[in-house]
Each structure stands twice: as C-alpha cells, then as structure tokens.
C-alpha cells in the first residue's frame, strides 16, 4: 500500500493471526518428544565415534560430487554409497536409512551387492540429515546376496550421461539409477550446499522412464513441485539384542 493509504476513508485493514495447533493427541505428541529425546541422546553418545555395525545391504549407488562455478560446473566421481534400510549399531537398531561411503578400491575388493549381510566397524557422521558411515574396517561379509551391478567404469560412463531431474519424485529416489548428488555452489562469492537428483540412465523425464512405475507408489502425486526441504525424516532407535 502507499504511504497515504492508511488515512484514506476507503482503506480497510484486517489483521490475521495464525497460531500453531497440535494435530495429534497429547499422548502421541509426548511419545514423539520422548522418542526424539532418546534419539538425540543416542546420537550425542555415538557421533564421531567408531562403533560395531551389522546389517543387510539394500542398495549401492555411485557417489558423485558437483561444484558450480561462475563459468561452469565440475562433476566428480568419489567412490560408492552403500545403503542400508536399517542397521544395528552394537545392540541398538536404527530403523531408518543409513549410508556408508567407501572408496572405489574398497568397493572393488569387497564386491558388494544388494542383499549382502555385512558386519564391520565404522565411524558415524551426520551429514545434513543423513546418518553416514566412513572409515569402514574389519569388514566381514557373512552372506552374499546379488552380484554387484556397479563398478568404476560403469560409474564413469554414468557420470557423462546422467541427467538432472528438477523434481525429486519418490520413484526416482528408490530406483537404483536415481542418485542424489552433493552440490557446492561457489557462485557470488558464497558457498551454498544442497543436493540434486540425477538419473544415471540419462532419462529426460521421470514420466518417460519404463522403470518408474516399478519403484513408485501407485498413489504418489506426480506433479513436479519441489519437495518440502523442511520435511522430517522418521527415525526410530530400538534397544534390542541382535539376532
């Protein structure tokens, strides 16, 4: 409005106040708060420390990093990302995705595939919402699953043919060819960090992909609106004996 509008006889101002309202019961909210507190205490106790891990490999994807400069982009291959849907840390069960970063040499020697049962020691990190393991050692593959699909040569080919997906549909996130790439944007004298989704098959659009329906929920909303970056990731830590 203009600077003189408030004095105009036609001016009408309506003030709207928004207040947060609890959409669940008090009991559910208290249980959530307790679970969150337990997780934060567990994280504080284990973060940046070496710990025994045990779990089944759910998937493996090449690990890429992207740097955005004023006059171009750099896209580098930096190893592989081992994905667990749930993982034991000692006797504590983490019922959420955990990721392990391994070098190309380590991956080639282990020949990991989906379904492999792995026991190791690793250091736990928190990377912008992700639980990430590094420095894996004393690695023991207790049982074998599927043969490995990726190797360094395939990853380097995928780096050249990968296409950026502006949206992040769930089907692409679950697909073995959908890779979230860590991006460092160095333009304008500032460093911004975020992630972008790339299709390692080089598909121009997720709706044109013949694999998409296999990995997506049939009830998924297929619009191209960006995901809510503030959305919570559900994690649950259960103290349980390893079977």
Secondary structure, DSSP 8 states (H G I E B T S, - for coil): --TTGGGSTT-------------S-HHHHHHHHHHHHHHHHHHHHHTTSEEEEEEEEEEEEEEEEEEEETTEEEEEEEEEEEEESSEEETTEEE-S-EEEEE-HHHHHHHT--TT-EEEEEEEEEEETTEEEEEEEEEEEEEE--S-----HHHHHHHHHH-EEESS--HHHHHSTTEEEEEEEE-GGG--EEEEEEEETT--S-GGG-TTHHHHS-TT---------TT------EEE----
